[in-house]
Structure formats: C-alpha cells, structure tokens
Amino acid sequence: MYVPELDAAALETLVAAAVAAPSLHAARPWRLRLEPDSRALEVRSARGLPPSPADPAARSLHLSAGAAVFNLRVAAAHLGWEAVVRPLPAPDDPGLLAVVTLRAAGAGRSRDRDLYAAVARCPVSRLPFTARPVPASVVAELCAGARAEGTRLYVPDPAATRRVLGLTAEGEQRSFGGWGHRADTGRSREHRTWVTPPGACPYGTPPIAPEPLDLTRKAPVGDFLGSGRTARIRALPLEPHVRVALLLTDGDGPEDWLRAGQAVERVLLVAAARGVRTAVLQQALDWPDLRRELPGGGFGRPQCLIRFGYGPGDEPVPRATAGAVTRM
C-alpha cells in the first residue's frame, strides 16, 4: 500500500488548511504540535488566553478547534492520508483537545477529499445576501453534512426564523447596549481586545469593517469569525427572506463541542462548494437563557447558528501564519 511522505510541503498543506478554519474573533485559540514518529498532530488550546466572560466553559474554543480538526481531515484526504481523530484523549491534560493521526488511506475515495478546494475559498460574508433562494437540494446536502458528523441541522420555518433573529439581536444588544439595554462591559471589553490594526497581529479583526445591522428588523449580522469593532459603518438592510440553520448536538460537553465544530466546518465547506455564502451568528448562544429559548425542532442542544444564501463577497478574514499556530 502506498504511504505518502509527511514532508515539509505536506505539513505546510495541513497547517494552512487548519489556519483557514473559522474561529471566534479570528483568534485561532489552538496550537498544533507534530509528533513525527507517530505521524500525529496534537491540537492544543493556546497558552495565555484570558478567560472569556462570554464563554467561561470554553465552548467556542472547542468549536474553533473542531473546525480546525475537520480541515486537517480534509487536507489529509487531499494528500492521500486518512486522518484518525481522538478527541480529548488525556483526561489529566485538558489542554490537549484532540490528536489527529495520519495513516495510509484505505480503499475508495474519501468524501472529505472533494471539499479541499473549498477550504481556501470558503465565502463567509457579513454582507446582505440576494433574494435568490437556495434550492431544497442544496439545503438537504447541508443537512446531510451535519448528520455525517453525528449532529443535526435544523432549518426553521419563517416564523421560527424571525424568533431566532430576534434572540440574536437581543444577545447583540445585551453585549453592546441599545434598545433599553445597558452594555455588558466585560463582553464589550473582550470584543474590543480582539480589534487589531491591519498588519499589527496575525489574528483579530480590523478596527473598521462593515457592520450590516438592520436595526429596524433587529437582525444583526455579526459572526463567529470576529465581529467586535471600535467603529460601525452605516447599517445595511438584510435580504428579504433570511435563511438560517441551527446546528444541534445530543449532548453539551467538550466532546460534543468538538464534534459540533467539525460539523459546522463541513456544512460551511459543502455550502462553499455549491456557491452558497454563509455567516455564523453566535450572539444568542453567548447567553444561557437566550440559548435555551432557541428553537431546535425538539431535538438536541444548539451549538451554532448559520445564516446562508447567495450574495456578494466580503473583506478577507485575517489568517494566522503557520508559525503562529505551531508555537506551543
């Protein structure tokens, strides 16, 4: 059986794919460490990260790491490897989030391999989408992608969508103030911490970027990739018929969050492969009471809210260099 060589070029391909995965505030709160003898990549939480008022249990950290793990799987399949993932393999080492071991691929073609081209062009957008509807066949593919990772994608009807967007707007306003809310200073400060000038840091978000908030409809379009800003540009109206999908897991612990992160990234890449743009909205999930109110069709715990549709592009999201995520 042919065993591909894990050389510097292959390692660069793997790390570049992991870096392309979405993460909260574009922070990449994980680091990679290679074990050459076992052909294993350790995915660890980054050292020195300040505690998050919005995420004391580090759920978003695990989602971010899960997305990176999925991209490692896709890149491994592209190189002719099979990636075997062990989540949380060391109970006495909570910083070790996953171990991804590379081995020769078995017979047949990995379905992950077909998603590799979408890794670099995954079109995440904070801008309004067009009125063009996403075909039911594509929505079914997104749902199938979530199921393949042991999760469920719930696509609400228009009435439930309005409820979801209202809860999302409520979470946004609690964090930043407005509509009778006093801003949560801890969360606002955390968002501002991740705002960095262009070129100053390999991660974070620019100080001025489009903030397409339709205040009349109370439907903010922030995202998992980092929406904290120090300045806001004029609000833009959302598309006439907003489509969202809520990713659900059976449980609600660290292993479920890692699974959800992999599922989210599969859904985003399947969407990208079909020309569908996406935006990940986490505002309502940051607040326990709002998260409990999110509709899920009666099944599972909500982990991620994805808005999807066809539309224009967005400014590129800053990506860390390979060195930034391989230093332990």
N, C-alpha and C positions, 0 to 999 in steps of 0.2 A: 504494500500500500504506500502511495506517495505521501511523504510527510514534508510539508512546506518548511522552509527555513525561517526561523524567527530572527531575522537580521535587523539592522538599524532602520532600513526602509519600511519593513513590515511593522516594526514598533512605532515608527512615526505615523503610519497609517492608522494604527489602533488608537494612539493618543489623540490624533487630530479628530477622529470620529467622536471620542469621548468628550473632547472640549466643545464640539458642536452641539451637544445636548443642552436643552434649556435648564436653567436653574434660577432660583429666587434672586432677584436683583443682579442677575448675570454674575453671581459671586463665585460659582464653581466651588462650593464648600466641601469639596472632597479632594483627595490626592491619590495618585497611582504609585505603586511600588512594584517593580518586577522581581520575581524570583526566577532567575534564568534556568536553574537546574530542573525545576518542576514546570517550566513554561506557564507560570501562574502570575496573574496581575492582582495585587491586593488593592481594593478600593477602600480608602480610609477617610474618616472625617478630618478636615483640615484643623490643624492645631491653632489655638489662639483666637478662635472666633468668639466674639462677645455673645452672651446669652440674648436671645431674641424675645422681646415682650410679646410679640405676636405669635411666637411658636416655641413655647417653653419645652415642649416634648420633642422638638426637633423633627416634626413630621415633614416639613418642607426639605430639610436636609436629606432625609431618606428618599423622598420623591426625586430630588435632584440627582442623588447617587444612582437611583434606579434607572433614570433616563440615561445616564452615562453608561451604565452596565448594558442597557439594551443596544446602544450604539457600538459598544465593544463587540457585542454578539454579531451585529450586522457587518462590522468591518472584518471580524474574524471569518465569517462566512465568505465575504468577498475575497479574502486571501486564501481560501481553501481549507480553513480550520473549522473545527466545531468548538464552540465555547460552552463549557460546563460551569454553571453558576452555583456557588454555595453561599446563600445569604446568611449573614450573622453566624459565621462558623465557630466563633470562640466566645462563649458566654462570659468568660472572665476578661475579655478585651472588647468592650462595647464600641471602641473607635474603629474596629475592623468591621466594615459594613458588608463586604462581600469579597469572595475570592473567585476570580474568573480564570479557569484553567483551559489552556488551548491544547487540543488534541486533533489528530487526523480525522477529517470528516468521513462519515460513513457513506454508504451507497445512497444515491439520489441527490437531488439538488435542494439545498436549504432555501426555504421561502424567505429567510432573513436576507439572503444574498441579493434578492431583487430590490431591496429597499436601499441599497448602498448609495445609489445615485441621488436619492432624495435627501441624504444626510447633509450634503453641502448646500442644498438649495431650499431647505425646509422654509416655506414662505410664511413666517409668523408676521402678523400685521396688527398694528394698533389703529389703523385707519378704517373708516366705514367700508363695508362691502357693497357690492352692487345688488340689484333686485333679482338677479338671475338665480333661480332655485337650484339647490344641489339635488341631483337625481336620487331617487329612492335606492337605486342600486349602489350608489357610492356610499350613502348612509349605511346601508346593510354591510358594506365592506368594513366601514369603520367599526361597526358593532362586532363583526366577526374578529377583527383585530384585537379588540378588548377581550373577547372570550378566549382567544388563543393564549392570553397571558393569565387566565384564571380570574378575570374581572368581568364587570358588566358595564355596558354603556347605555344609559337611559336618555332617550331623546324625548323631551317633554312636548306636549301639545302647546298651542299658542297661549292658552290661559295659564298653564303651569310655567311657561317661559316668562310671561310677564311677572309672575311671582318670583321666579329665580332672579330676574334682573332687578326687581325691587329690593330683594335681600342683598344683592351685590352692591347696589347703590347705598343701602343702609350701612354695610360694612365699610365702604369707602368714606362715607361722611363721619362715621364714628372715629375713624383714624385721623382724619384731617380737618374735621369741623365743618359746619354748614348745616342748613335746614334745621336749625334749633339744636344741633349737637355741639358740645364742647370737644375740641380735638383731643385725642389721646396723645399726650405729649411724648410718652415713651415710644409709641409706634411711629409718630411723625419724625421723631429724632432718628429712629432706626432707618427710616426711608431716606432721610437726608444724608445719613452716614455713607450710603452707597452711591451717592451722586458724586462723580469724579469728572474733572475736565478732560477733554479729548487728549489722549497720549500720556496722561499722568499715571495711569494704572491699567493693567491688563484686564481688569474686570470692572463692574459697576455700570452706571448709566450716565449719559451726558446731562449737563445741568439744564439744558433746554431741549425738549423734544416734544413732538405732537402729543397733546393730551385731549383726545377727541371725546369729551364728555358731553352728552346730550342732557343737559340739566333738566329740561322740561320733561323728559321721559325717565329721568333718574336711572340711566343705564350707563355707568362708567365703563370705559374700555381700558382698564389697567391690565397688567399681565404678570405671569409667573416669571418672565424674563427681566422684570425690574421696571416699575412704573413710578417710583418715587422721584419727584422733581422739585427743584427750587423755583422754577418759573413755569407758568402754564400758557400755552398758546390758545387762541380762540377755540371754543367748543365747536365740534362738527356734529351734524345730525347723523344718527345711525341709519343703517339700511332699513327699508320699510318693514321687512319681515325677518327679525333676528332669529337665527337658529343656534341653539346651544345643545350640548350633550354633557351629562354628568357621569363621571366615572365612579363606579361603586366597587367596594370590596366586601367580602363576608365579614372579615374581622377588622380590627382597628388598632393594630400594634405595629412595631417596627418592620416585621417581615411583610405585613400587608402593605405598608407604605412603600417598601422597596418594590414589591410586585406591582403596585399602582404606578410607580414611576416608570417601570418598563412598559406597562400597558399604555400609559399616556404617550410615551415616545413612539410606540408602534402606531398608535392612532394618528399622531401628527405626521409621521412619515408616510403612512398609507394615504392620508389626505394630500400631502405634497405630491406624491406620485400620481395622483389623479387631478392635479391642478387646483386643489382646494386650499384656500388660505385659512389660517387658524389664529386664535388668540386665547391664551389661558388666563382665566379670571379667578383669582383666589380671595377676593375681598371678603365674601361671606364665609368662606371656610376658615378665616382667621379668628372668627368669633364663635365660641362654642354654642351659644344659644341660636345664632343665625344658622350655623351648620346643621343643628338639629331640625330646623324648620325647612331645610332644602328638600324638595320632593324627590323621591327616588323610585317611584313606582311601587313602593312597599318592600323593596329588597335592598339590603346592603347599606354600607356606610359611605357617605360621599367623601371622595378624596380630591377630585379635581373637576373644574368646570371649564369646558372648551367651547368657545364660540367659533363658528365656521361658516364659510361662504366663499364666493368669488369676488375678487376685487383688486385694487391697486396694491403695489408693494409698500414697503415701509423702510425706514432707515435701517442699515445693517446693525445687528446687535453686536456689541464688542465681545471678542472671544479671547480667552487667555491663551498664552503661548504654551507650548509643550512643557517648557521648564517650569512654568508657574504651577502646574498641576502634578509634576513629578518630584518636586522637592518636598520632603517629609518634615 
